[in-house]
Amino acid sequence: MKLKQNTVIVGAQWGDEGKGKIVDWLTAMADGVVRFHGGHNAGHTLVIDGVKTALQIIPSGIMQKHAHCYIGNGVVLSGVQLLSEIAKLEQAGLEVHTRLHISASCTLVLPYHVALDRARDQRQKIGTTGKGISPAYEDKVARRAVRLQDLFDPVALNAKITQNVEYYNYLLAYYDHPSIPLEIVLTEIATYRDLLMGLSCDVSIALDQANREGKRLIFEGAQGVLLDIDHGTYPFVTSSHCVSASAAIGSGLAPSQIPASLGVVKAYNTRVGEGPFLTELTTQEPGAGYHLASIGHEKGTVTGRPRRCGWLDLPLLRRSVLLNGFSGLVLTKIDVLSGLPEIAVCTHYTHQGKLLNIAPNQAHILADCQPVYTYFPGWTADIRGIKQWEQLPTACQNYIQYIEGSVNCPVVIISTGAERADTMIITDSFLCAPHKLNY
């Protein structure tokens, strides 16, 4: 089977929806995967034949041996993390170097970014991963970023880094943080300079050529729509654009060549870090929240922090559908709900006497809303690994159909477990179609 068209896959909530598994699974039907934003603050966990692999920067499609993987210009790149991931993948027997292509326009994440990120979060708690992502994006916008292409000119590179180190040490002094010696930055870059230079390419041209040859591409989002720097619950957001539209900007392929988008939705809600979470449940004692956290193994891939857990929030999901125009939804972790006697879904909010259908995009107003719930009977059957709709309990089917009806977007794929194989297709509208060049 083959993907019908180039498709972008993004998280429709606050991240951690299981995008990595879905990208890996769909890559069997595609030719390549493109990462187009974020950095190593994203964690994608893949479980294949019982073996767990955690990736933070390399696209999840790398686990499919035929696929080429691209890191686009919208990504901020940690060379240290990339080295680590390549070593682990090669140790597992995967060939990486001939299949990984990195945009020369990527901004590099350097030690002074990490130091400032952590110093700031001690003053104003946002819940950052402390990986240096925000300062790296600041450099990009301020036009002082060290980009991969700078590695090819050592003289200009050293001059730029010297200037940046001076600037960052000035900022770090304000936060009473130790300065970062220039030698540490230069030594770190030396460990991966040759690797990055060897993997660099013009990703825009590479993707255009692949498209002209009839190859199908998956564009892999990081984090989730509700963490988008513009459209998320600001300021409790990430530093990049997580919406489907950013796939074109962050990769350099024309928007008209990425016609389909899938939103990955967890069957309940989770959040890592600070920010409003109206349907949050306590996870510290027996009850629904404890069930979700323990059965769902809800800990962050990157940080290991426990995830906050709560009921599915449809007003938030409706905003995601509005922002992305999803072709369909991918529902994950539905198996985690098995065993709950009753399942609640937030259908609307009330705010100052008004009923809201779509979540407000201002965090302070969202925090002042009250959730309105509808309750569904649960099911006791263990549905892990089920691959046929008819085999799902009636209560589970009703729950899924209510979700797609409430947000006016079809559920096209369902994940019933962590393993790659625990996946079912509800509609094959994305598969088995002949390729036609669009230009």
Secondary structure, 3 states (H helix, E strand, C coil): CCECCCEEEEECCCCCCCHHHHHHHHHCCCCEEEECCECCCCCEEEEECCEEEEECCCCHHHHCCCCEEEECCCEEECHHHHHHHHHHHHHCCCCCCCCEEEECCCEECCHHHHHHHHHHHHHCCCCCCCCCHHHHHHHHHHCCCCEHHHHHCHHHHHHHHHHHHHHHHHHHHHCCCCCCCHHHHHHHHHHHHHHHHHHEECHHHHHHHHHHCCCCEEEECCCCHHHCCCCCCCCCCCCCCCCCCHHHHHHCCCHHHCCEEEEEEECCEEECCCCCCCCEECCCCCCHHHHHHHHCCCECCCCCCECEEECEEHHHHHHHHHHHCCCEEEEECHHHHCCCCEEEEEEEEEECCEEECCCCCCHHHHHCCEEEEEEEECCCCCCCCCCCHHHCCHHHHHHHHHHHHHHCCCEEEEECCCECCCEEECCCCCECCCCCCCC
